[in-house]
Amino acid sequence: MRTFIALPIPGEIKNIMADTEDELKSCHLDCRWVKPEKMHLTLKFLGEVDEAQVEPIKKVITRAANAFSSMIVNLQGYGFFPSQYNPRVFYISTDHESMLMNIADFLENELKKLGFKKEHRFRSHITLARLRSSRNIDCIERKMRIHPPQGCFSLNEIILFQSRLSGKGAAYQPLFKASFRP
């Protein structure tokens, strides 16, 4: 099964993201917009795992949740991966990058013991769109300056998701949740 570990985004922030997407769609980017209900903050993409790996992964997630406290993060800015000159992903970043990186590093180190490869590339972000080309990027850059993202939300739990691919895109199903310390 295809899996990843992420932090959930609350509904009110997903509504802000939907409004942001609606505003930015007027730029007519060559992209596929992420549906708000699928938005999350990825900590680690695991890829294909077999059933026997799920229990050890759950234990790692529980240890991570017990090692860190819940926190409030703010939406901070817009960006592109890998860069604005070669955009493939358009995202909104959050603050508390170093704390979120600590959580991701904890997971990376523990999951390495289970045979997962370390990535060393965590960046706190919520994907808004996957771009096919840089068409109309100048439009979105102008709108980004005029409409900075606003909102804050609490991160209270880590979730192991299963991702099922189909012709309609990916469907995410929570397999396991662990709450951070208060």
LUMLOFI-349971 format. One record per atom (N, C-alpha, C): residue in one letter; x, y, z; atom name; chain; residue number from 0. Coordinates in steps of 0.02 Angstrom, whole numbers. Example, Ala and Ser with C-alpha at 12.3 -4.5 7.8 and 13.67 -1.06 7.14 Angstrom:
# residues 2
 aa     c1     c2     c3 at ch   i
  A    660   -284    390  N  A   0
  A    615   -225    390 CA  A   0
  A    660   -165    390  C  A   0
  S    642   -112    354  N  A   1
  S    684    -53    357 CA  A   1
  S    645      2    394  C  A   1
***
This chain:
# residues 182
 aa     c1     c2     c3 at ch   i
  M     42    -59      0  N  A   0
  M      0      0      0 CA  A   0
  M     44     62      0  C  A   0
  R     21    115    -33  N  A   1
  R     58    178    -38 CA  A   1
  R     40    222     21  C  A   1
  T     91    247     59  N  A   2
  T     77    283    121 CA  A   2
  T    120    346    128  C  A   2
  F     98    389    173  N  A   3
  F    137    448    193 CA  A   3
  F    115    469    263  C  A   3
  I    158    507    296  N  A   4
  I    144    533    363 CA  A   4
  I    136    608    357  C  A   4
  A     82    634    388  N  A   5
  A     67    705    379 CA  A   5
  A     32    734    441  C  A   5
  L     30    800    442  N  A   6
  L     -7    837    492 CA  A   6
  L    -71    862    459  C  A   6
  P   -129    850    490  N  A   7
  P   -192    871    459 CA  A   7
  P   -202    947    462  C  A   7
  I   -239    972    414  N  A   8
  I   -257   1043    411 CA  A   8
  I   -330   1049    430  C  A   8
  P   -348   1092    478  N  A   9
  P   -418   1098    499 CA  A   9
  P   -462   1128    444  C  A   9
  G   -526   1114    448  N  A  10
  G   -574   1136    398 CA  A  10
  G   -575   1211    385  C  A  10
  E   -569   1252    437  N  A  11
  E   -571   1325    426 CA  A  11
  E   -511   1348    385  C  A  11
  I   -453   1316    392  N  A  12
  I   -395   1334    352 CA  A  12
  I   -404   1308    281  C  A  12
  K   -434   1250    274  N  A  13
  K   -448   1224    207 CA  A  13
  K   -496   1272    170  C  A  13
  N   -542   1303    206  N  A  14
  N   -587   1352    176 CA  A  14
  N   -548   1413    152  C  A  14
  I   -500   1435    192  N  A  15
  I   -457   1491    172 CA  A  15
  I   -418   1472    109  C  A  15
  M   -392   1411    108  N  A  16
  M   -355   1388     49 CA  A  16
  M   -400   1386    -13  C  A  16
  A   -462   1363     -4  N  A  17
  A   -509   1361    -60 CA  A  17
  A   -522   1431    -87  C  A  17
  D   -530   1480    -42  N  A  18
  D   -540   1549    -63 CA  A  18
  D   -479   1576    -99  C  A  18
  T   -420   1558    -74  N  A  19
  T   -357   1579   -105 CA  A  19
  T   -352   1549   -175  C  A  19
  E   -367   1485   -182  N  A  20
  E   -365   1453   -247 CA  A  20
  E   -414   1487   -295  C  A  20
  D   -475   1502   -271  N  A  21
  D   -524   1534   -314 CA  A  21
  D   -498   1601   -339  C  A  21
  E   -466   1639   -296  N  A  22
  E   -437   1704   -315 CA  A  22
  E   -382   1695   -367  C  A  22
  L   -340   1645   -358  N  A  23
  L   -282   1635   -402 CA  A  23
  L   -299   1600   -467  C  A  23
  K   -356   1566   -470  N  A  24
  K   -375   1531   -532 CA  A  24
  K   -384   1579   -591  C  A  24
  S   -397   1643   -576  N  A  25
  S   -405   1692   -630 CA  A  25
  S   -340   1702   -669  C  A  25
  C   -284   1678   -642  N  A  26
  C   -219   1682   -678 CA  A  26
  C   -214   1630   -733  C  A  26
  H   -258   1581   -734  N  A  27
  H   -259   1528   -785 CA  A  27
  H   -191   1493   -791  C  A  27
  L   -168   1469   -733  N  A  28
  L   -106   1431   -733 CA  A  28
  L   -115   1364   -768  C  A  28
  D    -60   1338   -794  N  A  29
  D    -60   1271   -823 CA  A  29
  D    -46   1223   -766  C  A  29
  C    -99   1205   -729  N  A  30
  C    -89   1167   -667 CA  A  30
  C   -150   1125   -650  C  A  30
  R   -139   1084   -600  N  A  31
  R   -194   1046   -569 CA  A  31
  R   -198   1070   -497  C  A  31
  W   -253   1102   -479  N  A  32
  W   -263   1128   -412 CA  A  32
  W   -278   1071   -364  C  A  32
  V   -251   1075   -303  N  A  33
  V   -264   1025   -252 CA  A  33
  V   -331   1041   -220  C  A  33
  K   -374    991   -215  N  A  34
  K   -438   1002   -183 CA  A  34
  K   -427   1013   -108  C  A  34
  P   -461   1062    -79  N  A  35
  P   -450   1078     -8 CA  A  35
  P   -456   1018     39  C  A  35
  E   -502    972     25  N  A  36
  E   -510    915     70 CA  A  36
  E   -449    869     70  C  A  36
  K   -406    875     20  N  A  37
  K   -345    834     16 CA  A  37
  K   -283    869     44  C  A  37
  M   -291    930     67  N  A  38
  M   -232    968     91 CA  A  38
  M   -208    943    159  C  A  38
  H   -143    942    166  N  A  39
  H   -110    920    227 CA  A  39
  H    -39    947    226  C  A  39
  L     -3    937    280  N  A  40
  L     66    957    284 CA  A  40
  L    108    893    290  C  A  40
  T    139    872    236  N  A  41
  T    175    809    234 CA  A  41
  T    239    812    275  C  A  41
  L    249    761    317  N  A  42
  L    312    754    354 CA  A  42
  L    358    704    321  C  A  42
  K    330    651    293  N  A  43
  K    371    599    262 CA  A  43
  K    329    557    215  C  A  43
  F    351    553    152  N  A  44
  F    319    509    104 CA  A  44
  F    354    441    109  C  A  44
  L    316    389    123  N  A  45
  L    345    323    131 CA  A  45
  L    344    282     67  C  A  45
  G    296    295     24  N  A  46
  G    288    255    -37 CA  A  46
  G    255    189    -21  C  A  46
  E    273    139    -59  N  A  47
  E    242     72    -51 CA  A  47
  E    270     38     11  C  A  47
  V    225     17     55  N  A  48
  V    243    -22    114 CA  A  48
  V    200    -85    115  C  A  48
  D    227   -138    143  N  A  49
  D    184   -197    149 CA  A  49
  D    152   -198    218  C  A  49
  E    103   -240    224  N  A  50
  E     62   -243    285 CA  A  50
  E    104   -253    348  C  A  50
  A    158   -292    343  N  A  51
  A    201   -306    401 CA  A  51
  A    236   -243    427  C  A  51
  Q    245   -193    385  N  A  52
  Q    280   -132    405 CA  A  52
  Q    235    -82    442  C  A  52
  V    169    -90    437  N  A  53
  V    123    -41    464 CA  A  53
  V    129    -35    540  C  A  53
  E    131    -90    576  N  A  54
  E    135    -87    650 CA  A  54
  E    199    -52    673  C  A  54
  P    258    -69    647  N  A  55
  P    318    -32    667 CA  A  55
  P    314     42    650  C  A  55
  I    284     60    595  N  A  56
  I    276    130    576 CA  A  56
  I    230    165    626  C  A  56
  K    177    133    647  N  A  57
  K    131    161    697 CA  A  57
  K    169    176    762  C  A  57
  K    214    130    782  N  A  58
  K    253    140    843 CA  A  58
  K    299    201    837  C  A  58
  V    329    210    778  N  A  59
  V    372    268    766 CA  A  59
  V    331    332    772  C  A  59
  I    272    332    742  N  A  60
  I    228    391    745 CA  A  60
  I    208    406    817  C  A  60
  T    192    355    855  N  A  61
  T    174    365    925 CA  A  61
  T    233    395    964  C  A  61
  R    293    370    953  N  A  62
  R    352    398    987 CA  A  62
  R    362    471    967  C  A  62
  A    352    487    903  N  A  63
  A    359    557    881 CA  A  63
  A    307    601    914  C  A  63
  A    246    578    916  N  A  64
  A    193    618    948 CA  A  64
  A    207    629   1022  C  A  64
  N    234    579   1056  N  A  65
  N    251    585   1126 CA  A  65
  N    312    629   1139  C  A  65
  A    353    638   1088  N  A  66
  A    414    677   1096 CA  A  66
  A    403    752   1084  C  A  66
  F    346    771   1055  N  A  67
  F    334    841   1037 CA  A  67
  F    266    864   1063  C  A  67
  S    261    928   1072  N  A  68
  S    199    959   1096 CA  A  68
  S    159    987   1037  C  A  68
  S     94    992   1047  N  A  69
  S     52   1025    997 CA  A  69
  S     75   1098    991  C  A  69
  M     61   1128    934  N  A  70
  M     83   1197    923 CA  A  70
  M     35   1233    877  C  A  70
  I     39   1299    878  N  A  71
  I      0   1340    832 CA  A  71
  I     47   1367    780  C  A  71
  V     28   1358    716  N  A  72
  V     69   1384    661 CA  A  72
  V     28   1435    622  C  A  72
  N     63   1481    590  N  A  73
  N     33   1533    549 CA  A  73
  N     50   1520    476  C  A  73
  L      2   1534    432  N  A  74
  L     18   1534    361 CA  A  74
  L     65   1592    350  C  A  74
  Q    117   1581    310  N  A  75
  Q    170   1631    306 CA  A  75
  Q    180   1662    238  C  A  75
  G    183   1623    186  N  A  76
  G    197   1650    120 CA  A  76
  G    186   1599     66  C  A  76
  Y    193   1620      4  N  A  77
  Y    186   1577    -53 CA  A  77
  Y    255   1558    -79  C  A  77
  G    259   1504   -116  N  A  78
  G    322   1484   -146 CA  A  78
  G    313   1432   -200  C  A  78
  F    369   1417   -232  N  A  79
  F    370   1367   -286 CA  A  79
  F    425   1317   -273  C  A  79
  F    413   1254   -288  N  A  80
  F    465   1203   -289 CA  A  80
  F    477   1184   -361  C  A  80
  P    536   1170   -384  N  A  81
  P    598   1182   -348 CA  A  81
  P    617   1256   -344  C  A  81
  S    591   1298   -390  N  A  82
  S    604   1370   -387 CA  A  82
  S    552   1406   -430  C  A  82
  Q    550   1473   -424  N  A  83
  Q    503   1511   -465 CA  A  83
  Q    522   1509   -539  C  A  83
  Y    585   1492   -553  N  A  84
  Y    608   1489   -623 CA  A  84
  Y    593   1421   -655  C  A  84
  N    581   1372   -614  N  A  85
  N    564   1305   -637 CA  A  85
  N    509   1277   -592  C  A  85
  P    450   1310   -593  N  A  86
  P    398   1291   -545 CA  A  86
  P    363   1226   -563  C  A  86
  R    359   1181   -514  N  A  87
  R    322   1119   -522 CA  A  87
  R    267   1114   -469  C  A  87
  V    280   1145   -411  N  A  88
  V    232   1145   -357 CA  A  88
  V    224   1217   -332  C  A  88
  F    162   1237   -322  N  A  89
  F    146   1303   -294 CA  A  89
  F    117   1289   -224  C  A  89
  Y    144   1323   -173  N  A  90
  Y    124   1307   -104 CA  A  90
  Y    118   1369    -60  C  A  90
  I     89   1357     -1  N  A  91
  I     89   1406     54 CA  A  91
  I    132   1378    109  C  A  91
  S    178   1419    134  N  A  92
  S    221   1396    189 CA  A  92
  S    192   1415    256  C  A  92
  T    221   1388    309  N  A  93
  T    201   1405    377 CA  A  93
  T    262   1428    416  C  A  93
  D    250   1458    474  N  A  94
  D    306   1474    518 CA  A  94
  D    323   1411    559  C  A  94
  H    365   1418    608  N  A  95
  H    389   1362    650 CA  A  95
  H    423   1308    609  C  A  95
  E    457   1330    556  N  A  96
  E    492   1284    511 CA  A  96
  E    541   1239    550  C  A  96
  S    579   1268    597  N  A  97
  S    629   1227    632 CA  A  97
  S    596   1175    677  C  A  97
  M    541   1191    710  N  A  98
  M    507   1142    752 CA  A  98
  M    477   1086    709  C  A  98
  L    446   1104    653  N  A  99
  L    418   1054    609 CA  A  99
  L    474   1011    578  C  A  99
  M    531   1042    564  N  A 100
  M    588   1005    538 CA  A 100
  M    613    955    591  C  A 100
  N    611    975    654  N  A 101
  N    632    928    708 CA  A 101
  N    587    867    709  C  A 101
  I    522    877    700  N  A 102
  I    475    820    699 CA  A 102
  I    491    775    638  C  A 102
  A    500    807    580  N  A 103
  A    516    769    519 CA  A 103
  A    582    731    527  C  A 103
  D    632    764    557  N  A 104
  D    697    731    568 CA  A 104
  D    691    672    615  C  A 104
  F    651    680    668  N  A 105
  F    639    625    715 CA  A 105
  F    611    565    676  C  A 105
  L    560    579    636  N  A 106
  L    529    525    596 CA  A 106
  L    580    494    549  C  A 106
  E    618    536    514  N  A 107
  E    669    511    467 CA  A 107
  E    718    464    501  C  A 107
  N    743    485    559  N  A 108
  N    793    445    595 CA  A 108
  N    764    379    620  C  A 108
  E    703    381    646  N  A 109
  E    672    320    670 CA  A 109
  E    652    273    613  C  A 109
  L    628    302    559  N  A 110
  L    607    261    502 CA  A 110
  L    667    231    465  C  A 110
  K    724    265    469  N  A 111
  K    785    237    438 CA  A 111
  K    801    170    470  C  A 111
  K    789    163    535  N  A 112
  K    801    100    571 CA  A 112
  K    756     44    544  C  A 112
  L    701     64    513  N  A 113
  L    654     15    484 CA  A 113
  L    669      2    410  C  A 113
  G    721     35    384  N  A 114
  G    741     24    314 CA  A 114
  G    718     78    265  C  A 114
  F    687    132    290  N  A 115
  F    666    186    245 CA  A 115
  F    724    233    232  C  A 115
  K    729    256    172  N  A 116
  K    783    302    153 CA  A 116
  K    770    372    181  C  A 116
  K    822    404    208  N  A 117
  K    817    473    231 CA  A 117
  K    816    520    171  C  A 117
  E    774    571    175  N  A 118
  E    767    617    118 CA  A 118
  E    804    683    127  C  A 118
  H    809    708    188  N  A 119
  H    844    772    201 CA  A 119
  H    817    830    161  C  A 119
  R    752    832    149  N  A 120
  R    725    887    109 CA  A 120
  R    660    915    135  C  A 120
  F    647    908    199  N  A 121
  F    584    933    227 CA  A 121
  F    579   1008    219  C  A 121
  R    520   1031    201  N  A 122
  R    503   1102    198 CA  A 122
  R    430   1108    217  C  A 122
  S    416   1149    267  N  A 123
  S    347   1157    291 CA  A 123
  S    306   1192    237  C  A 123
  H    258   1155    208  N  A 124
  H    217   1185    155 CA  A 124
  H    152   1146    147  C  A 124
  I    104   1181    118  N  A 125
  I     40   1151    100 CA  A 125
  I     32   1163     25  C  A 125
  T     30   1109    -13  N  A 126
  T     27   1115    -86 CA  A 126
  T    -41   1141   -108  C  A 126
  L    -39   1193   -150  N  A 127
  L   -100   1221   -180 CA  A 127
  L   -111   1194   -251  C  A 127
  A    -55   1187   -289  N  A 128
  A    -61   1166   -359 CA  A 128
  A      2   1131   -382  C  A 128
  R     -7   1086   -429  N  A 129
  R     49   1053   -463 CA  A 129
  R     50   1082   -534  C  A 129
  L    106   1114   -551  N  A 130
  L    111   1150   -614 CA  A 130
  L    141   1106   -669  C  A 130
  R    114   1115   -729  N  A 131
  R    139   1080   -788 CA  A 131
  R    187   1124   -828  C  A 131
  S    180   1190   -820  N  A 132
  S    225   1238   -854 CA  A 132
  S    225   1303   -813  C  A 132
  S    265   1350   -835  N  A 133
  S    269   1415   -800 CA  A 133
  S    222   1467   -831  C  A 133
  R    175   1446   -872  N  A 134
  R    128   1492   -903 CA  A 134
  R     92   1534   -850  C  A 134
  N     93   1600   -858  N  A 135
  N     59   1649   -816 CA  A 135
  N     85   1653   -744  C  A 135
  I    146   1631   -733  N  A 136
  I    176   1635   -667 CA  A 136
  I    181   1708   -645  C  A 136
  D    193   1754   -692  N  A 137
  D    198   1825   -674 CA  A 137
  D    132   1850   -643  C  A 137
  C     76   1826   -667  N  A 138
  C     11   1845   -639 CA  A 138
  C      5   1822   -566  C  A 138
  I     24   1761   -554  N  A 139
  I     17   1735   -486 CA  A 139
  I     67   1770   -439  C  A 139
  E    125   1788   -464  N  A 140
  E    174   1824   -422 CA  A 140
  E    146   1892   -402  C  A 140
  R    111   1926   -447  N  A 141
  R     80   1990   -430 CA  A 141
  R     26   1981   -377  C  A 141
  K    -16   1931   -387  N  A 142
  K    -70   1918   -338 CA  A 142
  K    -43   1897   -270  C  A 142
  M     13   1861   -270  N  A 143
  M     43   1840   -206 CA  A 143
  M     64   1901   -164  C  A 143
  R     88   1953   -197  N  A 144
  R    108   2014   -161 CA  A 144
  R     47   2051   -134  C  A 144
  I     -8   2050   -170  N  A 145
  I    -68   2086   -151 CA  A 145
  I   -109   2049    -98  C  A 145
  H   -110   1982   -102  N  A 146
  H   -151   1941    -58 CA  A 146
  H   -107   1891    -19  C  A 146
  P    -71   1915     32  N  A 147
  P    -30   1867     70 CA  A 147
  P    -76   1819    109  C  A 147
  P    -54   1758    119  N  A 148
  P    -96   1710    156 CA  A 148
  P   -103   1731    229  C  A 148
  Q   -163   1721    256  N  A 149
  Q   -175   1737    325 CA  A 149
  Q   -213   1681    358  C  A 149
  G   -196   1667    419  N  A 150
  G   -230   1615    457 CA  A 150
  G   -181   1579    502  C  A 150
  C   -207   1551    555  N  A 151
  C   -166   1510    600 CA  A 151
  C   -207   1450    620  C  A 151
  F   -173   1397    640  N  A 152
  F   -207   1337    660 CA  A 152
  F   -164   1296    706  C  A 152
  S   -196   1251    742  N  A 153
  S   -162   1209    790 CA  A 153
  S   -145   1142    757  C  A 153
  L    -85   1119    770  N  A 154
  L    -64   1052    749 CA  A 154
  L    -64   1008    811  C  A 154
  N   -109    961    812  N  A 155
  N   -120    920    872 CA  A 155
  N   -104    846    863  C  A 155
  E    -98    824    800  N  A 156
  E    -88    752    790 CA  A 156
  E    -49    738    726  C  A 156
  I    -21    679    724  N  A 157
  I     14    653    665 CA  A 157
  I    -29    595    638  C  A 157
  I    -35    592    572  N  A 158
  I    -76    540    542 CA  A 158
  I    -36    501    490  C  A 158
  L    -45    435    491  N  A 159
  L    -20    392    438 CA  A 159
  L    -77    384    389  C  A 159
  F    -66    406    327  N  A 160
  F   -117    402    275 CA  A 160
  F   -100    348    224  C  A 160
  Q   -151    317    198  N  A 161
  Q   -144    276    139 CA  A 161
  Q   -167    318     80  C  A 161
  S   -130    315     25  N  A 162
  S   -147    352    -35 CA  A 162
  S   -164    302    -90  C  A 162
  R   -225    306   -114  N  A 163
  R   -247    261   -168 CA  A 163
  R   -254    301   -231  C  A 163
  L   -216    282   -282  N  A 164
  L   -218    317   -346 CA  A 164
  L   -272    288   -391  C  A 164
  S   -305    332   -428  N  A 165
  S   -355    311   -477 CA  A 165
  S   -356    363   -533  C  A 165
  G   -398    352   -582  N  A 166
  G   -405    400   -636 CA  A 166
  G   -430    467   -614  C  A 166
  K   -462    470   -555  N  A 167
  K   -488    533   -528 CA  A 167
  K   -438    567   -481  C  A 167
  G   -377    539   -476  N  A 168
  G   -327    567   -430 CA  A 168
  G   -319    523   -369  C  A 168
  A   -285    549   -320  N  A 169
  A   -271    511   -259 CA  A 169
  A   -328    520   -208  C  A 169
  A   -343    467   -173  N  A 170
  A   -390    469   -117 CA  A 170
  A   -350    451    -55  C  A 170
  Y   -357    491     -2  N  A 171
  Y   -319    481     59 CA  A 171
  Y   -364    453    114  C  A 171
  Q   -339    401    147  N  A 172
  Q   -376    370    202 CA  A 172
  Q   -331    367    263  C  A 172
  P   -352    396    319  N  A 173
  P   -312    390    380 CA  A 173
  P   -309    317    403  C  A 173
  L   -248    293    418  N  A 174
  L   -239    226    444 CA  A 174
  L   -226    226    519  C  A 174
  F   -195    281    543  N  A 175
  F   -175    284    613 CA  A 175
  F   -164    357    632  C  A 175
  K   -183    375    693  N  A 176
  K   -173    443    720 CA  A 176
  K   -141    439    788  C  A 176
  A    -96    486    802  N  A 177
  A    -66    492    868 CA  A 177
  A    -65    566    886  C  A 177
  S    -87    582    947  N  A 178
  S    -90    652    969 CA  A 178
  S    -25    675   1001  C  A 178
  F     -6    737    985  N  A 179
  F     51    768   1018 CA  A 179
  F     36    779   1092  C  A 179
  R     89    789   1131  N  A 180
  R     80    809   1201 CA  A 180
  R     45    876   1201  C  A 180
  P      4    889   1253  N  A 181
  P    -30    955   1257 CA  A 181
  P     20   1011   1268  C  A 181
***
